[in-house]
Amino acid sequence: MDDATFPALDAALLPDIDMSELWRADADGPPRFLLLYGSLREVSYSKALALECDRLLRRFGAETRVYNPEGLPQPDGAPDAHPKVAELREVAEWCDGFVWVSPERHGAMTGIMKSQIDWIPLSMGGVRPTQGKTLAVLQVSGGSQSFNTVSQLRILGRWMRLLTIPNQSSVPRAWDEFKDGRMKPGPLYNRVVDVMEELVKFTHLTRANRAYLLDRYSERVESRAALSKRVNAAKADE
């Protein structure tokens, strides 16, 4: 069989790549970011790191919101109309990208971090609040450097159809990297700057053409099948 033929393919639903759509200029104003951190401690290094990221993003011209998880109920432990849940979902829909910062506890992200992510649904009234948006992942550790938590956050980002940027940050011995709530100068701080700079660049690069990037062949096939079924059903009723 000729390798250039595709008997299983609906060619009408697979046009050539439209380069003009891929390179559409970003003119939507400042990028908007939601920052989540995973601790309720009075002295929280994940919060301190999130606030450091917040300052950097605003330095790059972005609009930001830092969500405070205090008072957020456990997933399924309260109705969606709970004020803290409604607040989280509102800003998740508002933003163009996310920053997730979690401590590593027992080799994993904290339950507080996971609860926030679990309250963000994959679909809200037909709108997917996370799909195609950008994500940067960071973690803090009390001891030696680890990448368990950022790796887990990447898995969650993929599941929620987020565009997780290649760079990431893991801050070991966090208690020794902050002074008076600010991160000290040094290689670890420089890496955080790298991550935020990359996040802003990827967001500018992708948000204007997000709809085109996420336009999938399988979903076009499914949509045509659903349309055909509806039209045929209407004809049968005539």
Stockholm file with secondary structure:
# STOCKHOLM 1.0

chainA/1-238         MDDATFPALDAALLPDIDMSELWRADADGPPRFLLLYGSLREVSYSKALALECDRLLRRFGAETRVYNPEGLPQPDGAPDAHPKVAELREVAEWCDGFVWVSPERHGAMTGIMKSQIDWIPLSMGGVRPTQGKTLAVLQVSGGSQSFNTVSQLRILGRWMRLLTIPNQSSVPRAWDEFKDGRMKPGPLYNRVVDVMEELVKFTHLTRANRAYLLDRYSERVESRAALSKRVNAAKADE
#=GR chainA/1-238 SS CCTTCCTTCCGGGCCCCCHHHHTCCCCSSSCEEEEEECCCCSSCHHHHHHHHHHHHHHHTTCEEEECCCTTCCCTTSSCTTSHHHHHHHHHHHHCSEEEEEEEEETTEECHHHHHHHHHSCSCBTTBCSSTTCEEEEEEECSSSCCCHHHHHHHHHHHHTTCEECSCCEEESSGGGTEETTEECSSHHHHHHHHHHHHHHHHHHHHGGGHHHHTCCHHHHHHHHHHHHHHHHHHHHHC
#=GC SS_cons         CCTTCCTTCCGGGCCCCCHHHHTCCCCSSSCEEEEEECCCCSSCHHHHHHHHHHHHHHHTTCEEEECCCTTCCCTTSSCTTSHHHHHHHHHHHHCSEEEEEEEEETTEECHHHHHHHHHSCSCBTTBCSSTTCEEEEEEECSSSCCCHHHHHHHHHHHHTTCEECSCCEEESSGGGTEETTEECSSHHHHHHHHHHHHHHHHHHHHGGGHHHHTCCHHHHHHHHHHHHHHHHHHHHHC
//
